[in-house]
Amino acid sequence: MHKTDWLSLVPDKVSEEISDDDERLFLRVVSTELSPEEESRVVTVGHAFPKQESVLAVHWHPEFVPKELIRKRIAACFPHKQLDLIIPTQHNALTSWNGYTGVEVDCYSRGFNQKVQLLLHFETPKLEHADVLRSMLRHTFKYRSSQLYEFMQTITGPVAHRIEFAAKETGANETLIHFVQVYVGKIETLLQRHESSVPPESIKNKLLRNFFDGLRADYGDPWIDRAQTFLTAVKRTVKEEFPLRYFYRTSEVIEEARSLGGGIVIPHPEQFWPILLAEYDVDGYEVWNPQSRKYTKFLISVLNGKNKRRGPSHRPLLVFMGDDTHMAEKLRSPGEQDPIKASREVGFQPAWEDYEIRKELILANMDRTRVIREYAARLAG
């Protein structure tokens, strides 16, 4: 399509009636069933890492992708793997893999008034009597999912100050805002219509992104790109104003995990760095992931200093790196993928091999193999 042709697709007025095409698109977007083409995308890797023999993956999200397909992908990525510790960490839902169970939990640190996240890891048998933890996670999952409804209501309500801010940030005009409002209104109605059959894991903010991507054939990439930019700006305002008081406190989640013999890792170092000052009872900190790479060397040196001050009578704080892979991103067609997120692979954390970072790791007496063995021993303890 020529650059000027897309203008002819911009609607003067969008019908507010839900068409059969709208409903089919919605059902496709919320479906967790994979087509043969999607299955092929999961198991086909663009790059393998034959030299990597140890695989540490304790921060990644299988989402609704079948485990047998993920196993094939990991095997293709690391054909010479000899040692591994692979534990999935779904958001606010326990997920098991090879005798281990993990979860990434949203919680609230009152000391610095901020939402943080914890990675919890367990040997699966230890969760036999984890009724309290499961109830805490159900509450958190349901509350976290409510952000989608607030996101939609912000647009359709509308919540004026959020819409105005997003419009100024992105240059969205009235035609674009109306277009987005109409389609978000349709999504709201369709969610209500199919409430009993929509999988809970599909009720998340990315539902809107995926639905609007499905409109590209009708309206063209430039127009939908502008809509997505506006939606992203609105989502950011919703997240910034989302109430934190309904999350469990960080200390409460840690206490419950420890009572069950679980391990605890702080992820997202760049976003949650104040937690380094909180002296929580954790096993280690993530010093690198694909969206938090700026302070890796500094954070390793901070952990090294903490360990020296704690002395040999305390278990050392471990250095972790998280790939933060979201497997559902692998299902999307190449034209719809977020290229940065799509490039992530379970267990691939190139910072372990970076020469500058390795200098800090040596001083801290940390490497991937040691962390795998030490953390596995703690989880078995």
C-alpha positions in Angstrom: 0.0 0.0 0.0 1.4 3.4 -0.9 1.9 5.9 1.9 -1.0 8.1 0.9 -3.5 5.2 0.2 -4.1 4.5 3.9 -5.8 7.8 4.3 -8.7 6.5 2.3 -9.2 3.8 4.9 -9.6 6.2 7.8 -13.3 6.1 8.7 -15.4 9.3 8.9 -17.8 7.4 11.1 -17.4 4.0 12.6 -20.5 1.8 13.2 -21.1 1.1 16.8 -23.0 -2.0 15.9 -21.1 -5.2 16.6 -20.7 -7.1 13.3 -20.1 -10.8 12.8 -16.5 -9.9 11.9 -16.0 -8.1 15.2 -17.3 -11.1 17.1 -15.1 -13.5 15.2 -12.1 -11.3 15.8 -12.9 -11.1 19.5 -13.3 -14.9 19.9 -10.0 -15.4 18.0 -8.1 -12.9 20.2 -9.3 -14.5 23.5 -9.0 -18.1 22.4 -6.2 -20.2 24.0 -6.4 -22.9 21.3 -3.4 -22.9 19.0 -3.5 -23.4 15.2 -1.0 -25.6 13.4 0.7 -22.4 12.2 1.0 -21.1 15.8 2.4 -24.4 17.0 5.0 -24.3 14.3 6.1 -20.8 15.4 6.6 -22.0 18.9 8.9 -24.9 18.1 10.8 -23.2 15.3 13.8 -21.2 16.7 15.7 -18.5 14.8 18.9 -18.9 16.8 20.3 -21.8 18.8 23.0 -21.6 21.5 25.0 -24.8 21.2 27.8 -23.6 23.4 25.6 -23.0 26.4 25.6 -26.1 28.7 23.9 -24.6 31.8 20.4 -23.1 31.6 19.0 -20.9 34.4 15.4 -19.8 33.8 13.5 -18.7 36.8 11.7 -15.7 35.3 9.5 -16.5 32.3 5.9 -16.8 31.4 4.5 -19.9 29.5 1.0 -18.1 29.4 -1.3 -20.6 27.6 1.3 -22.2 25.3 1.4 -26.0 25.9 4.4 -27.2 27.9 5.3 -29.9 25.4 5.8 -27.3 22.7 8.0 -25.1 25.0 10.1 -28.2 25.9 10.8 -28.7 22.2 11.8 -25.0 21.8 14.1 -25.1 24.8 15.7 -28.3 23.5 16.3 -26.7 20.1 17.8 -23.6 21.7 20.2 -25.5 23.9 21.1 -28.7 22.1 24.0 -29.4 24.5 22.3 -28.6 27.7 23.7 -30.6 30.7 22.6 -28.7 33.8 19.4 -26.6 34.2 17.0 -25.0 36.6 13.9 -24.1 34.7 10.9 -22.8 36.7 8.0 -20.9 35.1 6.6 -17.8 36.8 3.2 -17.0 35.5 1.7 -13.7 36.8 -0.2 -14.5 40.1 -0.8 -18.1 39.2 1.2 -21.2 40.2 2.7 -23.1 37.3 4.7 -26.4 37.5 7.6 -27.7 35.5 9.8 -30.8 36.1 9.1 -31.0 39.9 9.2 -27.2 40.5 6.5 -24.6 40.8 6.8 -20.9 40.4 4.9 -17.6 40.3 5.5 -13.9 39.8 3.4 -12.1 42.5 2.3 -8.5 42.5 2.5 -7.0 45.9 2.8 -3.6 47.7 5.8 -2.3 49.6 4.3 0.4 52.0 7.8 1.7 53.0 8.3 3.3 49.7 4.7 3.3 48.4 5.3 1.2 45.3 4.0 -1.9 43.7 6.8 -4.5 43.4 6.9 -8.1 42.2 8.4 -11.2 43.7 9.4 -14.4 42.0 8.5 -17.4 44.3 9.9 -20.8 43.6 9.1 -24.1 45.2 9.7 -27.8 44.9 6.2 -28.8 43.9 5.4 -31.3 46.8 5.9 -28.5 49.3 2.7 -26.9 48.0 0.5 -29.7 49.1 -0.9 -27.6 51.9 -0.5 -24.2 50.4 -4.1 -23.2 50.8 -3.4 -19.7 52.1 -0.9 -18.9 49.4 -3.3 -20.1 46.7 -6.1 -17.9 48.1 -3.7 -14.9 48.2 -2.8 -15.5 44.6 -6.5 -15.9 43.5 -7.2 -12.5 45.1 -4.2 -10.9 43.5 -4.9 -12.4 40.1 -8.5 -11.2 40.1 -7.6 -7.7 41.3 -4.7 -7.4 38.8 -7.1 -8.5 36.0 -9.5 -5.7 37.0 -7.0 -3.3 35.5 -8.2 -4.3 32.0 -11.8 -3.1 32.9 -10.4 0.2 34.3 -8.4 0.6 31.1 -11.5 0.1 29.0 -13.7 2.3 31.2 -11.1 5.1 31.0 -11.6 5.1 27.3 -15.3 4.6 27.0 -16.3 6.6 30.2 -14.3 8.5 29.4 -12.0 9.5 32.2 -11.3 13.0 30.8 -7.9 13.8 32.4 -6.4 10.5 31.3 -7.7 10.9 27.7 -6.5 14.5 27.5 -3.1 13.5 28.8 -2.7 10.6 26.3 -4.0 12.8 23.4 -1.4 15.5 24.2 1.3 12.9 24.5 0.6 11.2 21.2 -1.1 13.9 19.1 -4.3 11.9 18.8 -7.1 13.9 17.2 -10.9 13.6 17.8 -11.3 11.2 14.9 -8.7 8.8 16.2 -10.0 9.0 19.8 -13.6 8.3 18.6 -12.4 5.3 16.6 -10.7 3.9 19.6 -13.6 4.5 21.9 -16.0 2.8 19.5 -14.0 -0.4 19.2 -13.1 -0.5 22.9 -16.8 -0.2 23.6 -17.4 -3.2 21.4 -14.8 -5.2 23.3 -16.5 -4.3 26.6 -19.8 -5.6 25.3 -18.3 -8.7 23.8 -16.5 -9.5 27.1 -19.9 -9.2 28.9 -21.6 -11.3 26.2 -19.0 -14.1 26.5 -18.1 -13.7 30.2 -18.7 -17.3 31.1 -16.5 -18.7 28.3 -13.5 -16.3 28.1 -10.4 -17.9 29.7 -9.3 -16.0 32.8 -5.7 -15.7 31.4 -7.1 -13.8 28.4 -8.4 -11.0 30.6 -5.4 -8.7 30.5 -4.4 -5.4 29.0 -2.9 -6.9 25.9 -6.4 -8.0 24.8 -6.9 -4.5 23.5 -3.6 -4.5 21.6 -4.3 -7.9 20.0 -7.8 -6.9 19.0 -6.7 -3.7 17.3 -3.9 -5.5 15.5 -6.7 -7.7 14.1 -8.1 -4.6 12.4 -5.0 -3.9 10.3 -6.4 -5.5 7.2 -9.4 -3.2 7.3 -7.8 0.1 8.3 -4.1 -0.2 7.4 -0.9 -0.3 9.5 -0.4 3.5 9.8 -3.9 4.1 11.3 -3.7 1.1 13.6 -0.2 2.1 14.7 -1.5 5.5 15.7 -4.4 3.9 17.6 -1.9 1.6 19.4 0.3 4.5 20.4 -2.7 6.2 21.9 -3.8 3.1 23.7 -0.3 2.6 25.1 -0.4 6.2 26.5 -3.8 5.6 28.1 -2.7 2.3 29.6 0.3 4.1 31.2 -1.9 6.6 33.0 -4.1 3.7 34.2 -1.2 1.9 35.6 0.2 5.0 37.3 -3.1 5.6 39.1 -4.0 2.0 39.8 -4.7 1.7 43.6 -2.1 -0.4 45.4 -3.8 -0.9 48.7 -5.6 -4.1 47.6 -2.4 -6.0 46.9 -0.9 -8.0 49.8 2.1 -6.4 51.4 5.5 -7.6 50.3 6.4 -8.8 53.8 3.2 -10.9 54.0 3.9 -12.7 50.7 7.5 -13.3 51.8 6.4 -14.7 55.1 3.9 -17.1 53.5 6.5 -18.3 50.9 9.1 -18.9 53.6 6.6 -20.9 55.7 6.3 -23.3 52.7 10.0 -23.6 52.2 10.0 -21.4 49.0 12.7 -19.4 47.5 12.3 -15.7 46.7 14.0 -13.5 44.1 13.5 -9.8 43.4 13.0 -9.2 39.6 13.1 -6.0 37.5 16.1 -4.3 39.1 15.8 -1.1 37.3 12.2 -0.6 38.2 12.3 -1.8 41.8 15.8 -0.8 42.9 14.6 0.8 46.2 13.8 -2.7 47.4 17.6 -3.2 47.8 17.3 -0.9 50.8 14.5 -2.8 52.4 16.5 -5.8 53.7 13.8 -8.3 52.8 14.4 -12.0 53.5 15.1 -13.0 49.9 17.6 -15.4 48.2 18.8 -13.0 45.6 18.2 -10.2 43.1 17.8 -10.1 39.4 20.6 -7.8 38.1 19.7 -8.1 34.4 16.7 -8.7 32.2 15.9 -7.5 28.7 14.2 -4.4 29.9 16.6 -3.7 32.9 20.2 -3.7 31.7 21.5 -0.3 32.7 22.8 -1.0 36.2 23.9 -4.7 35.9 27.5 -4.2 36.9 26.6 -1.8 39.7 24.0 -4.1 41.1 26.4 -7.1 41.2 28.9 -4.9 43.1 26.1 -3.9 45.5 25.2 -7.5 46.2 28.9 -8.4 46.6 29.3 -5.6 49.2 26.2 -6.8 51.0 27.5 -10.4 51.1 30.8 -9.2 52.5 29.1 -7.2 55.3 26.8 -10.1 56.1 29.8 -12.4 56.6 30.2 -16.2 56.1 27.5 -17.1 58.8 24.8 -15.9 56.4 23.7 -17.4 53.1 24.9 -15.2 50.3 22.5 -13.2 48.2 22.6 -14.8 44.8 22.9 -13.0 41.4 20.1 -13.9 39.0 19.3 -12.8 35.5 15.9 -13.1 34.0 14.9 -13.5 30.3 11.3 -12.5 31.1 10.1 -14.4 28.0 6.4 -14.3 27.3 5.6 -17.3 25.2 2.4 -16.0 23.7 4.4 -13.4 21.8 5.9 -16.3 19.8 2.4 -17.1 18.5 1.9 -13.8 16.7 2.6 -13.4 13.0 6.0 -11.6 12.4 4.2 -8.4 11.3 2.3 -8.2 14.6 5.1 -9.1 17.0 6.9 -6.8 19.3 10.4 -7.5 17.9 12.1 -6.9 21.3 9.7 -9.2 23.2 9.7 -11.8 20.4 13.5 -12.0 20.5 13.5 -13.3 24.1 14.2 -16.9 24.8 13.7 -19.0 27.9 17.2 -19.3 29.5 19.0 -16.9 27.2 20.7 -14.2 29.2 23.7 -13.0 27.3 24.9 -10.8 30.2 26.5 -13.9 31.8 29.0 -14.0 28.9 29.6 -10.2 28.7 33.3 -9.6 29.4 32.7 -6.5 31.5 30.0 -8.1 33.5 32.0 -11.3 34.0 34.7 -9.2 35.8 32.1 -8.2 38.4 30.7 -11.7 38.6 34.2 -13.1 39.3 34.7 -10.6 42.1 31.4 -11.6 43.6 32.2 -15.3 43.2 29.1 -15.9 41.1 28.4 -17.7 37.9 25.4 -19.4 36.3 26.4 -22.9 37.3 27.0 -22.0 40.9 23.7 -20.1 41.2 21.8 -23.1 39.7 23.3 -25.6 42.2 23.1 -23.3 45.2 19.5 -22.2 44.6 18.3 -25.8 43.8 19.9 -26.9 47.1 18.0 -24.2 48.9 14.7 -25.2 47.4 15.4 -28.8 48.4 16.3 -27.8 52.0 
